[in-house]
């Protein structure tokens, strides 16, 4: 590196971090400014819609709450009516029993009956509609205080307007000495027998006089009482600033409203809204179809008496021909919306101020840090220059070590001659022994040759083993460092052969035998190199190394090349000792065998091989893929 380039590099180290910090800081500030301005603007735009929707949900909930309450009253009206008449009969029965018990020893039954008749005939309840009657076992009407003309008459064959013989039910109750509810249609009192209503009655047997005491109530009259209670409750409901519930019949009569003077009057009298006729017609249609929202102008807002635009939610109660509704006034919404918008503006201004202050502080801190980083990098660069020459020596030594690895392959090839000598000598001794011509001279000569050859092989093995002897103590090491060491040992050969190594490594810590793992990796990489050099010189040569943690908390080390793969007939044999597809001058078949021994026996792992098709930089390749699986946990 010449002096001018060094100076340029130092200037880059010195000024680039500061410039980078300034540019990024300004960009971030501008981005935050415009992004938050846009966000606040959109928030302001959405406030009105959001507020309207929130208020719509509120009024809908209020109407549904009232609707649910009334539906409950409707569903329980008949139950409450039956409970009411039954309680009244029990009260009358108790009264009659007390009269009888007090007078049974001093008066006749006829006299006691007259006392009971007098007592019960004067009792009225439910605003005068309710009374008690008594009948005997023959169907004679004994007491009927509303229509005394039928007292003493036999009513057994009497039927109501629908042909129901109700007095037979009374007689049957007496005979069975029991009690029961009954339902029939009877003339309403105070209508001159012109109006007939559905009546629910209850009879109870009175044993001392062998008769039944009963009472009843007209369902529609009782339902009107329930409606009255419901309206009393509704007229008490208030919510929000001016919220209330209104009830209007389908005929246009106001039943509930914030203004009491509206109650019971037709909408034309009240003139509550502009175009009142159309408004009532529209909301009635909504009610009859189910429910919905409606917007209109109310002539007098309750708290201001000013015309105000209003949005209401309407729900129909078809059983009673009621429409139930409530609403909110847009002027209330608009005032609250403006208040919200003003608070957002204040919040935005404060936010921008804080952004600028914080950004300035962060920028200053980053500039100080960048200055420190620049000084640090400059110092490291100067140290690097001093160590560069040392690195060159180390690389040279690594190249020599790689050359020694190549030599081991050649030395192993020499095993063929001593092995042949051993085979020939031993075979000769066996043959001569079988033929009976084995001489001592031949025996000792052959034994000497076998011994000499065996020592030669042993020496060669010792040399090979010593070269790769790993540290037998477990150590903790990072796989990124281990791979770097491995590639440092062999990189010169790969560079010379124009082989590219592509790495994708998670820096994982292992507790194992690092030197033995390096030896196994060197064997696999050299094997890939030997296959790649067979490719034409103008073709790309790649080795891919991937190291990552799998889902079983294990480490996967995957090495693959683009050397066209292993023939299918050989792929299951490559880990066998002495098996090789190379020329005898190039390979011995020990490398991958030793690799499997190291992985499975020393490192307690697994190794697999397969041919893999893949795409890299848009081109399709096929090659051998070795997968090593090691456990992260120390054994």
SEMAR-535371 format. One line per field, with one value per residue (C-alpha): x, y, z. Coordinates in Angstrom, 3 decimals, always signed. Example, Ala and Ser with C-alpha at 12.3 -4.5 7.8 and 13.67 -1.06 7.14 Angstrom:
BEGIN
X: (+12.300  +13.670)
Y: (-4.500  -1.060)
Z: (+7.800  +7.140)
This chain:
BEGIN
X: (+0.000  +1.632  +1.795  -0.920  -3.426  -2.579  -3.232  -6.523  -7.526  -6.659  -8.736  -11.644  -11.326  -11.032  -13.953  -16.390  -18.015  -18.674  -20.116  -22.190  -23.572  -24.495  -26.208  -28.119  -29.124  -30.458  -32.301  -33.853  -34.888  -36.518  -38.205  -39.599  -40.730  -42.660  -43.916  -45.319  -46.745  -48.581  -49.683  -51.035  -52.810  -54.482  -55.380  -57.078  -59.031  -60.151  -61.207  -64.566  -65.466  -64.231  -66.138  -69.363  -68.985  -68.274  -71.392  -73.421  -72.313  -73.216  -76.773  -77.215  -76.150  -78.562  -81.492  -80.588  -80.412  -83.954  -85.137  -83.745  -85.422  -88.821  -88.463  -87.839  -90.983  -92.984  -91.673  -92.463  -95.843  -97.946  -95.730  -96.122  -99.897  -100.262  -98.118  -100.268  -103.649  -102.376  -101.078  -104.452  -106.388  -104.089  -104.734  -108.503  -108.312  -106.342  -108.935  -111.793  -110.002  -109.508  -113.205  -114.232  -111.865  -113.114  -116.788  -117.049  -118.038  -120.591  -122.208  -123.684  -121.917  -124.490  -123.755  -120.020  -120.477  -122.285  -119.443  -116.884  -119.046  -119.272  -115.513  -114.476  -117.111  -115.705  -112.115  -110.794  -107.255  -105.402  -107.089  -110.523  -110.337  -109.613  -112.289  -112.948  -115.638  -116.821  -118.491  -119.841  -119.416  -122.656  -121.594  -123.615  -122.166  -122.059  -120.232  -119.679  -119.500  -119.199  -122.381  -124.588  -127.360  -125.676  -125.240  -127.202  -127.431  -126.108  -123.321  -122.263  -123.277  -122.073  -119.459  -117.238  -117.139  -114.915  -117.139  -115.026  -117.005  -115.007  -117.313  -116.701  -113.015  -114.059  -116.294  -113.494  -111.077  -113.545  -114.068  -110.328  -109.878  -106.993  -106.064  -105.360  -104.901  -107.477  -107.754  -110.924  -112.586  -114.949  -116.786  -114.792  -116.380  -117.589  -118.081  -121.774  -120.768  -119.570  -115.830  -114.427  -110.887  -108.567  -108.639  -106.288  -107.789  -106.764  -109.078  -108.369  -110.551  -111.973  -112.598  -114.699  -117.535  -116.712  -116.403  -113.733  -112.392  -110.999  -109.952  -108.597  -107.049  -107.418  -104.124  -104.219  -105.079  -102.188  -99.906  -100.828  -99.653  -96.368  -96.092  -96.691  -93.871  -91.591  -92.304  -91.719  -88.300  -87.507  -88.411  -85.866  -82.981  -80.446  -76.916  -74.199  -74.760  -78.348  -79.122  -82.546  -84.738  -87.883  -90.782  -93.384  -96.203  -96.526  -99.565  -97.348  -98.188  -95.291  -95.088  -91.650  -89.544  -87.250  -90.093  -92.981  -95.459  -94.943  -96.264  -99.501  -99.657  -99.601  -96.452  -98.382  -99.131  -95.545  -93.898  -90.575  -88.601  -88.508  -90.724  -92.159  -94.519  -91.752  -89.444  -92.059  -92.981  -89.318  -88.410  -91.631  -90.598  -87.145  -88.752  -91.110  -88.215  -86.060  -83.528  -81.330  -79.850  -81.634  -80.402  -82.672  -82.988  -84.652  -86.419  -85.471  -82.444  -83.354  -80.540  -80.510  -83.963  -82.092  -82.574  -79.817  -78.824  -79.321  -78.430  -80.706  -80.805  -84.292  -85.447  -88.929  -90.960  -93.668  -95.545  -96.514  -96.288  -93.578  -90.502  -87.685  -84.898  -82.243  -79.628  -76.769  -76.403  -73.722  -72.854  -71.779  -69.692  -68.132  -67.122  -65.471  -63.837  -62.351  -61.068  -59.440  -57.895  -56.486  -54.899  -53.412  -51.874  -50.356  -49.089  -47.591  -45.756  -44.361  -43.389  -41.484  -39.667  -38.668  -37.587  -35.277  -33.738  -33.259  -31.941  -29.374  -28.203  -28.026  -26.162  -23.553  -23.135  -22.810  -20.243  -18.172  -18.488  -17.613  -14.518  -13.466  -14.204  -12.188  -9.192  -9.560  -9.756  -6.780  -4.712  -5.817  -4.858  -1.373  -1.072  -2.274  +0.518  +3.043  +1.553  +1.140  +4.691  +4.148  +0.967  +2.879  +5.252  +2.326  +0.660  +3.892  +4.042  +0.411  +1.222  +4.036  +1.639  -0.816  +2.012  +2.816  -0.811  -0.445  +2.780  +1.048  -1.171  +1.909  +3.562  +0.416  +0.584  +3.915  +2.129  +1.296  +4.892  +5.367  +1.892  +2.702  +5.953  +4.095  +1.453  +4.038  +6.223  +3.343  +1.775  +5.147  +5.639  +2.142  +2.595  +6.005  +4.693  +1.785  +4.227  +6.625  +9.592  +9.751  +13.371  +14.605  +16.547  +13.386  +11.293  +13.700  +14.170  +10.387  +9.847  +12.530  +10.844  +7.440  +8.887  +10.763  +7.652  +5.456  +7.873  +7.862  +4.067  +4.021  +6.449  +4.345  +1.218  +2.990  +4.079  +0.502  -0.969  +1.516  +0.805  -2.881  -2.619  -5.345  -5.371  -7.053  -8.475  -11.855  -11.885  -14.507  -14.148  -16.190  -16.989  -16.303  -12.742  -12.382  -13.432  -11.118  -8.231  -9.176  -9.365  -6.099  -4.412  -5.645  -6.620  -3.441  -4.286  -7.847  -6.809  -4.259  -6.937  -9.353  -11.850  -14.290  -15.535  -18.909  -19.604  -22.829  -21.891  -23.583  -20.847  -21.733  -19.649  -18.775  -17.145  -15.243  -11.953  -11.151  -8.046  -9.851  -12.759  -10.232  -8.694  -12.139  -12.992  -9.642  -10.282  -13.732  -12.513  -9.480  -11.767  -13.970  -10.876  -9.624  -12.945  -13.232  -9.801  -11.110  -13.512  -12.465  -10.481  -13.088  -15.890  -16.654  -15.581  -17.475  -17.494  -20.348  -20.010  -23.113  -23.010  -26.182  -28.114  -31.023  -34.340  -32.952  -30.310  -27.608  -25.020  -25.286  -22.091  -22.939  -20.224  -21.188  -19.473  -20.434  -18.206  -21.112  -21.603  -20.655  -21.733  -24.755  -22.967  -20.228  -22.088  -22.796  -19.140  -17.168  -16.713  -15.281  -11.537  -9.310  -12.225  -11.417  -12.564  -9.258  -6.191  -3.899  -1.318  -3.848  -5.814  -5.753  -9.368  -8.312  -9.338  -13.130  -12.843  -10.778  -13.258  -16.157  -14.084  -13.342  -16.950  -18.714  -16.250  -14.249  -16.756  -19.872  -21.603  -23.052  -22.023  -24.115  -23.474  -25.818  -25.868  -27.572  -29.028  -29.061  -29.071  -26.433  -26.375  -28.997  -27.121  -28.045  -25.382  -25.084  -22.520  -21.763  -23.108  -21.612  -23.662  -22.024  -24.329  -22.749  -24.384  -24.092  -24.116  -20.918  -21.068)
Y: (+0.000  +3.312  +6.401  +8.368  +5.554  +5.074  +8.758  +8.570  +5.540  +7.286  +10.311  +8.019  +6.420  +9.819  +11.636  +9.018  +8.122  +11.792  +12.508  +9.341  +10.310  +13.801  +12.581  +9.815  +12.122  +14.776  +12.153  +10.641  +14.065  +15.008  +11.641  +11.857  +15.423  +14.765  +11.338  +12.639  +15.698  +13.399  +11.146  +14.034  +15.453  +12.107  +11.764  +15.153  +14.151  +10.889  +12.406  +13.631  +10.326  +8.419  +10.673  +10.356  +6.569  +6.442  +8.487  +6.300  +3.262  +5.009  +5.869  +2.423  +0.825  +3.048  +2.124  -1.563  -1.443  -0.027  -2.430  -5.405  -4.186  -3.852  -7.218  -8.741  -7.064  -8.358  -11.878  -11.890  -10.052  -13.201  -14.744  -11.653  -11.589  -15.223  -14.606  -11.605  -13.351  -16.423  -14.318  -12.506  -15.795  -17.087  -13.897  -14.305  -17.997  -17.169  -14.529  -16.964  -19.653  -17.248  -16.298  -19.934  -20.962  -18.121  -18.905  -22.645  -23.445  -20.662  -20.185  -22.283  -22.767  -20.519  -17.775  -18.224  -18.088  -14.760  -13.384  -14.520  -13.118  -9.775  -9.680  -10.659  -8.638  -5.389  -6.040  -4.313  -4.166  -3.225  +0.177  -1.327  -3.913  -6.808  -8.630  -12.110  -14.591  -17.925  -20.925  -24.205  -27.750  -27.562  -24.569  -21.992  -18.519  -17.706  -14.370  -11.914  -8.384  -6.702  -8.292  -9.345  -10.266  -13.596  -14.541  -17.718  -18.643  -21.909  -21.102  -24.658  -24.491  -20.918  -20.425  -17.477  -15.807  -18.606  -21.415  -22.330  -23.668  -22.059  -23.077  -26.734  -26.051  -24.457  -27.443  -29.835  -27.920  -28.277  -31.977  -32.575  -30.373  -28.598  -25.276  -24.156  -21.325  -20.755  -18.519  -17.298  -14.218  -12.220  -8.918  -6.082  -4.186  -0.611  -1.214  -2.249  -5.712  -4.251  -4.879  -8.388  -9.093  -12.038  -12.884  -15.081  -16.464  -18.637  -20.903  -22.531  -25.074  -23.949  -27.207  -26.022  -24.920  -27.226  -24.344  -22.456  -18.971  -17.244  -14.030  -12.898  -10.058  -8.881  -9.356  -6.075  -4.100  -5.675  -5.100  -1.406  -1.262  -2.844  -0.297  +2.493  +1.246  +0.917  +4.500  +5.779  +4.134  +5.414  +9.000  +8.892  +7.930  +10.665  +10.309  +12.542  +16.258  +16.214  +12.578  +11.022  +8.227  +9.044  +6.683  +7.347  +5.045  +4.007  +6.318  +9.292  +9.781  +10.712  +8.393  +9.396  +12.522  +14.891  +17.459  +16.269  +18.463  +16.248  +13.104  +11.750  +14.289  +13.714  +14.764  +17.508  +19.152  +18.890  +20.007  +18.706  +18.804  +20.509  +18.670  +16.779  +14.733  +13.386  +12.758  +10.724  +8.836  +8.004  +6.872  +4.819  +2.988  +2.380  +1.041  -1.258  -2.665  -3.241  -0.537  +2.163  +5.657  +8.856  +12.417  +15.463  +18.948  +19.172  +22.487  +22.830  +21.275  +20.556  +22.591  +25.534  +25.596  +26.229  +24.314  +21.683  +18.955  +15.558  +11.947  +9.363  +5.596  +4.076  +0.591  -0.849  -2.683  -4.090  -5.967  -2.668  -0.555  +1.573  +3.125  +3.677  +6.121  +8.444  +10.646  +13.058  +16.650  +17.474  +20.783  +18.862  +16.589  +19.476  +21.344  +18.230  +17.530  +21.011  +20.558  +17.267  +18.882  +21.721  +19.217  +17.327  +20.538  +21.259  +17.689  +17.940  +21.160  +19.660  +16.508  +18.420  +20.432  +17.251  +15.606  +18.492  +18.538  +14.791  +14.652  +17.361  +15.538  +12.210  +13.828  +15.296  +11.961  +10.103  +12.594  +12.070  +8.298  +8.519  +10.524  +7.863  +5.115  +6.969  +7.230  +3.603  +2.457  +4.643  +3.073  -0.400  +0.342  +1.362  -1.826  -3.779  -2.369  -3.520  -6.978  -7.408  -8.724  -11.175  -12.373  -13.001  -15.314  -17.141  -17.584  -18.965  -21.471  -22.409  -23.018  -25.342  -27.237  -27.600  -28.958  -31.501  -32.642  -33.269  -35.184  -37.491  -38.660  -39.519  -41.324  -43.359  -44.410  -46.040  -48.501  -50.585  -51.891  -53.050  -54.487  -56.400  -57.660  -58.864  -60.595  -62.315  -63.499  -64.854  -66.567  -68.152  -69.533  -71.016  -72.592  -74.120  -75.365  -77.116  -78.649  -79.644  -77.820  -74.864  -74.312  -72.439  -70.094  -69.138  -68.889  -66.506  -64.478  -64.124  -63.288  -60.634  -59.068  -59.119  -57.528  -54.875  -53.999  -53.919  -51.562  -49.351  -49.247  -48.584  -45.726  -44.261  -44.545  -42.901  -40.034  -39.568  -39.803  -37.404  -34.841  -34.859  -35.607  -33.443  -32.006  -34.644  -32.077  -30.519  -26.765  -24.151  -22.512  -20.475  -22.189  -19.000  -19.016  -22.746  -22.399  -19.450  -21.560  -24.401  -22.161  -20.487  -23.911  -24.723  -21.416  -21.159  -24.329  -23.216  -19.783  -21.348  -23.583  -20.637  -22.240  -19.838  -20.536  -19.026  -18.944  -18.488  -18.972  -18.511  -17.920  -20.747  -21.868  -25.570  -27.519  -30.263  -31.247  -28.363  -29.855  -33.040  -31.059  -29.037  -32.260  -33.568  -30.291  -30.263  -33.800  -32.880  -29.631  -31.307  -34.001  -31.299  -29.516  -32.703  -33.076  -29.399  -29.278  -31.848  -29.244  -27.202  -24.121  -21.761  -23.075  -21.580  -23.678  -23.210  -24.637  -23.560  -23.738  -23.238  -23.426  -22.920  -24.105  -26.455  -26.868  -29.725  -27.464  -29.099  -27.586  -28.324  -27.929  -28.281  -28.337  -28.691  -28.141  -27.868  -30.707  -32.729  -35.027  -38.603  -41.452  -43.206  -46.570  -45.132  -42.791  -45.499  -46.622  -43.399  -43.747  -47.249  -47.551  -47.538  -46.852  -44.155  -43.104  -41.330  -42.633  -44.609  -41.856  -39.285  -40.957  -43.717  -43.784  -42.994  -39.308  -39.673  -42.846  -40.929  -38.054  -40.333  -41.861  -38.416  -37.159  -40.259  -41.640  -38.659  -35.836  -37.991  -36.577  -37.729  -37.263  -37.725  -37.331  -36.807  -35.293  -31.913  -29.835  -26.089  -22.672  -20.019  -16.636  -17.817  -20.979  -24.574  -26.822  -30.290  -31.457  -33.532  -32.221  -33.339  -32.643  -32.833  -32.759  -32.014  -31.687  -28.279  -29.776  -31.170  -34.926)
Z: (+0.000  -1.076  +1.134  -0.662  -0.383  +3.280  +3.943  +2.062  +4.072  +7.343  +6.320  +5.546  +8.970  +10.615  +8.997  +7.676  +11.046  +11.855  +8.419  +8.594  +12.023  +10.826  +7.663  +9.443  +12.307  +9.938  +7.940  +11.080  +12.389  +9.096  +8.833  +12.379  +11.787  +8.581  +9.657  +12.920  +11.198  +8.811  +11.699  +13.757  +10.724  +10.015  +13.684  +13.647  +10.549  +12.105  +15.443  +14.176  +12.558  +15.593  +17.992  +15.983  +15.911  +19.643  +20.393  +18.045  +20.022  +23.294  +22.235  +20.704  +23.998  +25.942  +23.680  +23.752  +27.555  +27.756  +25.045  +26.967  +30.152  +28.434  +26.696  +30.089  +31.424  +28.437  +28.864  +32.569  +32.425  +32.453  +35.128  +37.313  +36.664  +37.724  +40.765  +41.655  +41.405  +43.211  +46.110  +46.272  +46.396  +49.120  +51.092  +50.654  +51.523  +54.667  +55.617  +55.055  +57.082  +60.007  +59.947  +59.887  +62.699  +64.918  +64.400  +63.708  +67.292  +67.709  +64.309  +61.563  +58.250  +56.571  +59.049  +58.599  +54.804  +55.132  +57.231  +54.622  +51.808  +53.544  +54.138  +50.610  +48.748  +50.066  +48.999  +45.863  +44.444  +41.223  +41.066  +41.671  +38.917  +41.219  +43.299  +44.737  +43.724  +45.197  +43.544  +44.905  +43.685  +41.651  +39.574  +41.520  +41.693  +45.433  +45.405  +42.553  +43.982  +40.588  +39.150  +42.066  +39.625  +38.882  +42.542  +43.281  +39.611  +38.238  +35.741  +34.950  +31.307  +30.790  +28.068  +27.292  +23.865  +22.542  +23.838  +26.849  +29.891  +32.597  +35.494  +34.761  +35.591  +38.889  +39.773  +38.834  +41.127  +44.034  +43.419  +43.311  +46.394  +44.628  +43.053  +39.496  +37.027  +34.314  +31.265  +29.563  +28.091  +30.341  +30.216  +31.701  +34.597  +34.043  +30.299  +30.430  +29.213  +25.931  +26.228  +26.560  +27.699  +28.168  +31.864  +33.884  +37.102  +39.991  +42.044  +45.384  +47.158  +50.532  +52.369  +55.342  +53.037  +50.075  +47.654  +45.668  +46.205  +43.121  +41.532  +38.174  +36.231  +32.659  +30.862  +28.914  +32.063  +33.932  +30.934  +30.988  +34.594  +33.498  +30.687  +33.143  +35.377  +32.365  +31.290  +34.812  +34.742  +31.228  +32.137  +34.942  +32.648  +31.946  +30.565  +29.162  +28.881  +27.616  +26.937  +27.559  +26.189  +24.211  +23.465  +20.783  +19.725  +16.124  +16.101  +16.972  +20.669  +22.971  +25.989  +27.304  +26.750  +28.621  +28.534  +30.715  +28.868  +25.795  +27.558  +26.152  +23.337  +19.598  +17.731  +15.903  +19.245  +20.431  +17.164  +18.470  +15.202  +11.839  +9.327  +12.305  +10.155  +7.938  +10.907  +12.802  +9.639  +8.923  +12.433  +12.629  +9.453  +10.978  +14.174  +12.292  +10.259  +13.353  +14.215  +12.715  +12.950  +11.875  +11.556  +11.914  +13.477  +16.870  +17.443  +21.095  +22.695  +26.382  +27.950  +25.490  +23.813  +20.538  +17.257  +17.070  +14.653  +16.283  +15.447  +17.058  +17.269  +16.907  +17.832  +17.427  +20.076  +17.831  +20.535  +22.195  +18.982  +20.559  +19.028  +21.506  +20.769  +22.021  +20.410  +20.768  +19.611  +17.071  +18.709  +21.834  +19.639  +17.730  +20.881  +22.263  +18.887  +18.772  +22.300  +21.272  +18.194  +20.279  +22.669  +19.721  +18.379  +21.788  +22.001  +18.509  +19.304  +22.505  +20.627  +17.955  +20.622  +22.449  +19.178  +18.366  +21.858  +22.009  +18.447  +19.211  +22.334  +20.505  +17.613  +19.969  +21.766  +18.471  +17.210  +20.357  +19.963  +16.262  +17.136  +19.605  +17.068  +14.418  +16.755  +17.689  +14.064  +13.121  +15.873  +14.850  +11.267  +12.322  +14.398  +11.401  +9.269  +11.866  +12.070  +8.331  +7.873  +10.733  +9.052  +5.864  +7.752  +9.334  +5.972  +4.600  +7.451  +6.817  +3.180  +4.238  +6.502  +3.636  +1.472  +4.173  +4.051  +0.341  +1.003  +3.448  +0.610  -1.471  +1.455  +2.018  -1.645  -0.839  +1.409  -1.619  -2.004  +1.626  +1.677  -1.504  +0.050  +3.163  +1.047  -1.186  +1.719  +3.779  +0.764  -0.146  +3.363  +3.377  -0.058  +0.755  +4.103  +2.366  -0.144  +2.623  +1.116  +3.534  +4.568  +7.583  +5.357  +3.368  +6.530  +8.261  +5.098  +4.580  +8.253  +8.037  +4.993  +6.745  +9.889  +7.931  +5.907  +9.019  +10.796  +7.699  +7.738  +11.490  +11.072  +8.285  +10.429  +13.367  +11.150  +9.903  +13.400  +14.946  +12.277  +13.135  +16.849  +18.523  +21.970  +24.130  +26.527  +25.890  +25.478  +24.828  +21.425  +18.946  +15.660  +13.736  +15.109  +14.446  +10.823  +10.393  +11.705  +9.375  +6.338  +7.313  +7.127  +3.629  +2.044  -0.027  -1.941  -2.565  -3.743  -6.055  -7.569  -7.929  -5.519  -3.838  -0.315  +0.623  +4.370  +6.326  +9.961  +13.334  +15.871  +18.282  +21.265  +21.648  +24.459  +22.621  +20.937  +18.615  +16.940  +15.991  +14.526  +12.489  +11.204  +10.127  +8.367  +6.542  +5.277  +3.898  +2.348  +0.743  -0.628  -2.182  -3.534  -5.223  -7.027  -7.975  -9.635  -12.136  -13.508  -16.561  -15.627  -17.081  -14.814  -11.398  -8.419  -5.137  -1.639  +0.625  +4.423  +6.607  +10.407  +12.453  +15.485  +14.676  +16.463  +18.620  +20.190  +18.058  +15.728  +12.012  +9.949  +6.253  +3.563  -0.084  -3.427  -7.070  -8.297  -9.835  -6.819  -5.944  -8.254  -6.769  -6.729  -4.490  -2.146  +0.456  +0.528  +0.876  +4.653  +4.309  +4.974  +1.875  -0.461  -3.016  -6.470  -7.164  -8.937  -6.639  -6.885  -5.615  -2.825  -0.259  +1.002  +4.587  +4.747  +4.925  +6.991  +9.570  +9.361  +10.293  +13.102  +14.544  +14.290  +15.601  +18.172  +19.377  +19.059  +19.739  +16.662  +13.351  +9.728  +6.583  +2.886  -0.051  -3.513  -3.548  -6.374  -5.736  -7.405  -6.782  -8.505  -10.979  -12.027  -11.248  -9.686  -8.207  -5.705  -2.635  +0.680  +3.988  +7.131  +10.570  +13.615  +17.021  +20.416  +22.058  +25.571  +26.969  +27.590)
